Amino acid sequence: MIGGRTKYTNSVEFVLGQEFASEDGDIPNISETASLTAPDPSYITRSQNTNVTQIFQDAVAISYAKMSNMGTLAGANIAGQEANPQNELDFQVGNKMRKLARAIEKTFIQGTYNKATTDATVNKTRGMNEAIETNAIDAKGKALDIWLVNELVQKIDESNGDITNLTLWVDNTTLNQIVGNAVEMGVEVGAFRANEYGIQIRDLLLPTATVHIAQGQFIPAGTAFLFNFDAISPVEQPVPGKGNFFLEELAKTGAGEKYQLFGQIGLDYGNERLHGKITGLSTTFTAPKGQKVVTVAEV
């Protein structure tokens, strides 16, 4: 969902934006005489929010014996099937990259912030669960329903967030809860549609706004998020001359070849007030029995 908005940095720490308190507008009560004297000035102070990139690293090793034994069959060989990949290194690296991708996804949701103070300490990027503080609702054990989502949209709106393109990011249980509740309430839930990233999206029509619904991974149990994906970007920190998430051969230590995968990436979520979360949701789902039917007796 955010892969098309990648940013780049040459510093471990990067800026998310500035926060400041907006002053409320009061109805003026100024006479002509009073206007001859300027009012006392007030100052708006700003604070800068930052996040950090962190290291993702893995290794691949392939022995010479494995390289020379690619023809060995494993399991049934039916209709000319080959038991092994054409290139063992490509197979191993591809699976390691998928592992790293899932690690990044989990970090962007559940990561807890830490800024390293020495080379021996770890930089950890702040994930969405920790980042969202202002717009948070405790469901106190309730199942996710349209009114909880509607309340969260209102909180984001009152925080001066944009509510025109919010996505409800949920796990399988809360997805079933919200769709089941919408059906019971007669609220329109759009059919699945796939966006340009291939993720299935539904549209939920609420009193406040149209909210997109998508199923995510690594979401803490009993939690649902409202993300403004227009404000979220991955931030990569490339190594000069090598790029980011590159494959590099390491020194030989025996009869084989060893490689490392290395990359540095962090999360830019903009102003945390643009997003919201609901915690304390029920972690079970009871399927609705069906829509209510109202009958009218003949007169």
Number of C-alpha atoms within 10 A of each C-alpha: 13 12 11 10 13 14 15 14 15 11 11 20 18 18 13 19 15 13 14 10 9 9 8 6 6 6 6 6 6 9 8 7 7 10 9 9 8 7 8 5 5 7 5 8 10 11 10 10 14 17 24 25 25 25 16 15 15 16 16 17 15 15 12 12 10 12 14 9 10 15 12 11 12 9 7 9 10 8 6 6 9 15 15 14 12 10 10 14 16 11 12 15 19 12 11 17 15 11 13 19 13 14 13 19 16 15 21 23 21 19 20 16 16 15 17 15 9 8 7 7 10 14 22 20 26 26 22 25 21 14 21 20 14 15 22 18 20 14 17 12 13 15 22 29 19 21 14 17 24 17 15 22 29 18 21 22 18 12 15 12 19 17 21 14 14 24 23 25 20 26 21 14 19 24 21 19 22 24 22 23 19 19 14 14 13 11 15 13 20 13 10 13 11 10 10 8 10 9 13 15 18 19 18 23 17 17 12 15 15 18 23 21 23 18 18 17 13 15 19 13 15 23 22 25 25 27 24 22 17 15 17 22 20 19 22 23 23 19 14 8 6 11 14 16 22 14 17 14 13 13 9 10 8 9 10 13 17 18 19 16 19 20 20 19 26 30 28 27 27 21 17 25 23 27 33 28 23 21 20 17 21 18 17 14 16 10 11 13 8 9 11 9 6 6 6 6 5 4 3
